[in-house]
Amino acid sequence: MSKILIRGAKVLGGEPQDVLIDGRTIAEVGSGLSADGAEVVEADGKVLLPGLVDLHTHLREPGREDSETVLTGTRAAASGGYTAVFAMANTFPVADTAGVVEQVYRLGQQHGYCDVQPIGAVTVGLEGRKLAELGAMHESAAGVTVFSDDGKCVDDAVIMRRALEYVKAFGGVVAQHAQEPRLTEGAQMNEGVVSAELGLGGWPAVAEESIIARDVLLAEHVGSRVHICHLSTAGSVEIVRWAKSRGIDVTAEVTPHHLLLTDELVRTYNPVYKVNPPLRTERDVHALREALADGTIDIVATDHAPHPHEDKDCEWAAAAMGMVGLETALSVVQQTMVDTGLLDWAGVADRMSFKPAEIGRAAGHGRPVSAGEPANLVLVDTAYRGSVDPAGFASRSRNTPYEGRELPGRVTHTWLRGKATLVDGKLT
């Protein structure tokens, strides 16, 4: 592989430096670097970050290739600056066996736009009644370490306890979709003032918070790791903060859309704003931002949930829940966290690369931008401002809540182990 010299990049937002890539590895970081025959990329003060890692992506394959495939999803990931994504298990068939997770893993290897680490289901068929083949999935070629029934909650406390006990043996983690099902029957949006005015079934905050409270106590009892998917309420923040103060091994994620959007948007009845967990209040949004800044919430994860147009271009009650997010995540984080002064770019690298890689045990990802490390990198034009146009997305689906909205920042280059997957904003 050839040499690449990135000249004048602000590494993690610091002073401009040069970065020399030689093959699959960063060879040198410093000032005034040169290399015979190297391809030169003039960064002109753009920010250079380690390749982003998404712990929560829905790639839909196998079974819902009308929404997304591993190929289109990983192309979207590369466009958004990601070099690794964790693919959720709610496929058809469900990723609850070694065979299915290996299929997804090998498709990721075949397409090569980013690394794909499958997430295994906690229970057979996501039905919540019987543990899936956790050990077999871990020992498979996919080496699964994260398990989740995302889309459904593991609401049975005994099953959840057994899962935590099982994954403890090999250092795995259970990622919980915290939604008490009885409290959310018929729910269409956040329970509150807006739901009351619109007459839509409410999804109360306590349905999330009660499951988180139970699960952090179970994790403490078992001595295992639990991860909270798409945390969305101020109350959930306080429970996680309390659990961490007790030394409980809990981590949590927040989505970009929960950092920016509120339930007031549901007044439009546009199903693009229908998501699970639902958009919450302005108070919740500010609590989530503060918690991400102070480390109570560990990471940003997209919950990239593609749907074909017929599943969203319909009346609100019939619409599917979910939003695409891989291609806009970094821009939303820049607007909500960096431009507001809550995080610097080193903090973004921590929340979107270092820590998600650590939680998911993603070898070779979330590494420092320094000599000897894998050349998984993303270059970001932070001065860019532009309106979101889903027609240009690499994802197969277009269900973005940001269409026409001006967002800052643009990923210009992505490198996976020294190989460019995105150059000047275009996929290679």
C-alpha positions in Angstrom: 0.0 0.0 0.0 1.1 3.5 -0.7 2.1 6.3 1.7 -0.2 9.1 2.5 0.9 12.4 4.0 -1.8 14.4 5.7 -0.4 17.9 6.0 -1.5 20.6 8.5 -4.3 18.7 10.3 -5.5 19.7 13.8 -5.1 16.3 15.5 -8.0 16.1 18.0 -8.5 19.8 17.5 -5.0 20.8 18.6 -2.2 22.7 16.7 -1.8 21.7 13.0 0.5 18.8 12.5 1.5 16.4 9.7 0.5 12.7 9.8 2.3 10.2 7.7 0.5 6.9 6.9 2.6 4.0 5.6 0.5 1.1 4.5 -1.9 0.2 7.3 -0.2 2.1 10.0 0.5 5.7 11.2 4.3 6.0 10.7 4.9 9.5 12.1 3.2 12.5 13.5 5.0 15.8 13.6 5.8 19.1 11.9 7.3 19.5 8.5 7.1 15.8 7.5 7.9 14.7 4.0 7.9 11.3 2.3 9.1 10.5 -1.2 6.2 9.3 -3.4 3.6 9.9 -0.8 0.1 11.0 -1.8 -0.4 14.4 -0.1 -3.7 15.5 1.4 -3.7 19.2 2.3 -5.8 19.3 5.5 -5.7 23.1 5.7 -6.5 23.1 9.4 -9.3 20.5 9.3 -9.7 18.4 12.4 -8.2 14.9 12.4 -9.8 12.3 14.6 -9.5 8.6 15.1 -12.0 6.7 13.1 -15.5 6.8 14.7 -17.0 3.7 16.3 -20.8 3.2 16.5 -22.0 0.8 19.1 -25.6 0.8 17.9 -26.3 0.4 14.1 -29.1 -1.4 12.4 -27.9 -2.8 9.1 -31.1 -4.8 8.5 -29.3 -7.6 6.5 -30.4 -10.4 6.5 -34.1 -10.1 5.9 -34.8 -6.4 5.4 -32.6 -5.5 2.5 -35.3 -3.1 1.3 -34.3 -0.8 4.2 -30.5 -1.3 4.3 -27.8 -3.8 3.5 -24.4 -4.4 5.0 -22.9 -2.8 1.9 -25.1 0.4 1.9 -25.0 0.7 5.7 -21.2 0.5 5.8 -20.9 3.0 2.9 -23.1 5.3 5.0 -20.8 4.7 7.9 -17.7 5.6 5.9 -19.4 8.8 4.7 -20.0 9.7 8.3 -16.4 9.1 9.4 -17.0 5.6 11.0 -14.4 2.9 10.6 -16.3 0.3 12.8 -20.0 -0.3 13.5 -21.8 -2.8 15.8 -24.7 -4.3 13.9 -27.9 -4.9 16.0 -29.4 -8.4 16.2 -33.0 -7.6 15.2 -32.6 -9.0 11.6 -34.7 -11.7 9.9 -33.6 -14.3 10.9 -32.6 -12.9 14.3 -28.9 -12.9 15.0 -29.2 -15.4 17.8 -26.9 -18.1 16.5 -23.3 -18.4 15.5 -24.3 -18.9 11.8 -26.2 -15.6 11.5 -23.6 -13.4 13.3 -20.9 -15.0 11.1 -22.9 -14.2 8.0 -23.1 -10.5 9.0 -19.4 -10.4 10.0 -18.2 -11.9 6.7 -20.4 -9.5 4.7 -18.6 -6.6 6.5 -15.3 -8.1 5.6 -16.3 -8.6 2.0 -17.4 -5.0 1.4 -14.6 -3.3 3.2 -16.0 0.2 3.9 -15.7 -0.3 7.6 -15.4 -3.1 10.1 -18.7 -4.7 11.1 -19.0 -6.3 14.5 -22.3 -8.2 15.0 -24.2 -7.9 18.2 -25.9 -11.1 19.3 -29.4 -11.4 20.6 -29.8 -12.0 24.3 -32.8 -14.3 23.9 -34.0 -16.7 21.1 -35.9 -14.8 18.5 -35.9 -11.6 20.7 -38.8 -13.2 22.5 -37.5 -12.8 26.0 -38.1 -16.4 27.1 -34.9 -18.3 26.6 -31.3 -17.3 26.4 -29.8 -17.4 22.9 -26.5 -19.1 22.1 -24.3 -16.5 23.8 -21.3 -18.7 24.2 -21.4 -20.0 20.7 -21.7 -16.5 19.2 -18.8 -15.4 21.3 -16.6 -18.4 20.2 -17.6 -18.0 16.5 -15.5 -16.2 13.9 -17.5 -13.1 14.7 -16.2 -13.1 18.3 -19.4 -11.4 19.6 -18.9 -9.5 22.9 -22.0 -7.3 22.9 -25.5 -8.8 23.3 -28.8 -7.0 22.9 -32.5 -7.6 22.2 -32.7 -3.9 21.0 -36.1 -3.1 19.7 -37.4 -5.1 22.7 -36.6 -5.0 26.3 -35.3 -7.9 28.3 -38.1 -7.3 30.8 -37.8 -10.6 32.7 -35.5 -10.0 35.6 -34.4 -13.7 35.8 -33.5 -13.8 32.1 -31.6 -10.6 32.5 -29.7 -11.9 35.5 -28.8 -15.1 33.7 -27.5 -13.1 30.7 -25.4 -10.9 32.9 -24.0 -14.0 34.6 -23.2 -15.8 31.3 -21.4 -12.9 29.6 -19.3 -12.2 32.7 -17.4 -15.4 32.0 -15.8 -13.9 28.8 -16.0 -10.2 29.5 -19.0 -9.5 27.5 -21.7 -6.9 28.0 -25.5 -6.9 27.8 -26.9 -3.8 26.1 -30.4 -3.1 27.3 -33.2 -1.4 25.5 -34.8 0.0 28.6 -38.6 -0.1 28.1 -41.0 -1.6 30.5 -43.5 -3.1 28.1 -46.7 -2.8 30.2 -46.1 0.9 30.8 -45.7 1.6 27.0 -48.6 -0.3 25.5 -50.0 1.7 22.7 -47.3 4.5 23.1 -46.8 6.8 20.2 -44.6 9.6 21.7 -43.3 11.0 24.9 -45.9 11.2 27.7 -46.3 14.8 28.7 -47.9 18.1 27.8 -47.6 17.6 24.0 -49.0 14.0 24.0 -52.0 15.2 26.1 -52.7 18.0 23.7 -52.4 15.8 20.7 -54.3 12.9 22.1 -51.5 10.4 21.3 -50.6 7.5 23.6 -47.7 8.5 25.9 -44.4 6.7 26.5 -43.6 7.8 30.1 -40.1 8.4 31.3 -40.6 6.0 34.2 -40.8 3.1 31.7 -37.2 3.7 30.9 -36.0 4.7 34.3 -37.5 1.7 36.1 -35.7 -0.8 33.9 -32.4 1.0 34.2 -32.7 1.1 38.0 -33.4 -2.7 38.1 -30.6 -3.6 35.7 -27.9 -1.6 37.4 -28.8 -3.3 40.7 -28.7 -6.7 38.9 -25.3 -5.8 37.4 -24.0 -4.9 40.9 -25.4 -8.2 42.3 -23.8 -10.3 39.6 -20.6 -8.2 39.2 -21.1 -8.0 35.5 -21.2 -5.2 32.8 -24.4 -3.6 31.6 -24.8 -1.0 28.9 -27.8 1.3 28.6 -28.9 1.8 25.0 -30.2 5.2 23.8 -30.7 6.8 27.3 -33.3 9.6 26.8 -34.5 11.2 30.1 -33.1 13.4 32.8 -34.2 10.8 35.4 -32.2 8.1 33.6 -29.2 10.3 33.8 -29.5 10.5 37.6 -29.9 6.8 38.0 -26.8 6.1 36.0 -24.9 8.8 37.9 -25.9 7.2 41.2 -24.9 3.7 39.9 -21.5 4.9 38.9 -21.0 6.6 42.2 -21.5 3.1 43.8 -18.9 1.6 41.5 -21.4 -0.4 39.4 -20.0 -1.4 36.0 -22.6 0.5 33.9 -22.1 2.5 30.7 -24.6 4.4 28.7 -25.1 5.9 25.3 -27.1 8.8 23.9 -28.2 9.3 20.3 -27.5 12.5 18.3 -31.3 13.0 17.8 -31.9 13.0 21.6 -29.2 15.7 21.9 -31.0 18.0 19.5 -34.7 17.3 18.9 -37.7 17.5 21.2 -41.3 16.2 21.4 -42.5 19.6 20.2 -41.7 18.4 16.7 -44.4 15.8 16.9 -47.0 18.6 16.5 -46.2 18.4 12.8 -47.4 14.8 12.8 -44.5 14.0 10.5 -43.6 10.4 11.1 -39.9 11.1 10.5 -39.9 12.2 14.1 -41.3 8.9 15.4 -38.6 7.0 17.2 -38.1 4.6 20.1 -37.4 5.9 22.7 -39.4 8.9 21.7 -38.1 12.5 21.5 -38.3 14.0 24.9 -38.6 17.5 26.4 -36.2 20.4 26.3 -35.3 19.7 29.9 -34.3 16.2 29.0 -32.2 17.4 26.0 -30.2 19.7 28.2 -29.7 17.0 30.9 -28.4 14.6 28.3 -25.9 17.2 26.9 -24.6 17.9 30.4 -24.3 14.2 31.2 -22.4 13.5 28.0 -20.1 16.4 28.8 -19.4 15.3 32.4 -19.0 11.6 31.5 -22.1 10.2 33.1 -23.2 9.2 29.6 -20.1 7.5 28.1 -20.7 7.6 24.4 -22.7 8.8 21.4 -24.3 6.0 19.4 -26.4 6.6 16.3 -29.2 4.0 16.6 -29.2 4.3 12.8 -32.6 2.8 12.0 -33.3 2.8 8.2 -36.8 2.3 6.9 -38.2 2.2 3.3 -40.3 5.2 2.4 -43.6 3.3 2.6 -43.0 2.6 6.3 -42.6 6.4 7.0 -44.6 8.0 4.3 -47.9 7.2 6.0 -50.1 8.3 8.9 -48.3 8.7 12.3 -50.0 5.8 14.0 -49.0 3.3 11.3 -45.4 4.6 10.8 -42.4 2.6 11.9 -40.1 4.0 14.6 -36.6 5.0 13.8 -34.3 7.5 12.1 -31.1 7.1 10.0 -28.1 8.7 11.6 -24.7 7.6 10.5 -24.2 10.3 8.0 -25.2 13.2 10.2 -24.1 12.1 13.7 -20.8 14.0 13.8 -22.5 17.2 12.6 -25.2 17.0 15.2 -22.6 16.4 17.9 -20.6 19.4 16.7 -23.7 21.6 16.9 -24.9 20.5 20.3 -21.7 19.8 22.1 -18.7 21.5 20.4 -20.2 24.7 19.2 -21.9 25.2 22.6 -18.6 24.7 24.4 -19.6 21.6 26.3 -17.0 19.4 24.6 -13.8 20.0 22.7 -12.7 17.8 19.8 -10.6 15.6 22.1 -13.8 15.0 24.1 -15.6 14.1 20.8 -12.9 11.5 20.0 -13.4 10.1 23.5 -17.2 9.8 23.2 -17.3 8.7 19.6 -14.2 6.5 19.2 -12.1 5.7 22.3 -14.9 4.7 24.7 -17.3 2.9 22.2 -14.3 0.8 21.1 -13.4 0.0 24.7 -17.0 -1.0 25.6 -17.3 -3.2 22.6 -13.8 -4.6 22.7 -13.2 -3.4 19.1 -9.6 -4.3 18.5 -7.6 -1.8 16.5 -10.2 0.9 16.8 -10.4 3.9 19.2 -6.7 4.2 19.2 -4.5 7.3 19.6 -3.4 9.3 16.5 0.2 8.4 17.0 3.1 6.5 15.4 2.6 2.7 15.4 -1.2 2.8 15.6 -3.6 1.5 13.0 -4.4 4.2 10.4 -8.1 4.4 11.1 -8.7 8.1 10.7 -11.3 10.7 9.8 -10.7 14.3 8.6 -13.5 16.8 9.3 -14.0 20.3 7.8 -15.5 21.9 10.9 -16.0 25.3 9.2 -18.4 23.9 6.7 -22.1 24.8 6.9 -24.8 23.2 4.8 -28.3 22.0 4.6 -28.9 18.2 4.9 -30.0 16.7 1.6 -31.0 13.0 2.0 -30.9 12.5 -1.8 -27.1 12.4 -1.4 -27.1 9.8 1.3 -25.2 6.5 0.8 -27.8 4.8 3.0 -30.5 2.9 1.2 -33.1 4.8 3.3 -33.9 8.5 3.6 -35.8 8.7 6.9 -33.7 11.6 8.4 -35.3 14.2 10.7 -32.7 16.7 9.5 -33.8 17.2 5.9 -33.4 20.9 5.0 -31.8 21.7 8.4 -28.5 23.5 8.4 -25.8 21.6 10.3 -22.1 22.3 10.8 -19.2 20.2 9.8 -18.5 17.8 7.0 -16.5 14.6 6.8 -14.1 14.9 3.9 -11.8 11.8 4.3 -12.1 8.5 6.0 -9.3 5.9 6.1 -9.7 2.3 7.2 -6.2 0.8 8.0 -4.6 3.2 5.6 -7.1 2.6 2.8 -9.2 5.6 1.8 -12.9 4.8 1.9 -14.0 8.5 1.5 -12.0 11.1 -0.4 -13.1 14.8 -0.7 -16.6 13.7 0.5 -17.0 11.0 -2.1 -16.9 7.3 -1.5 -14.1 5.4 -3.2 
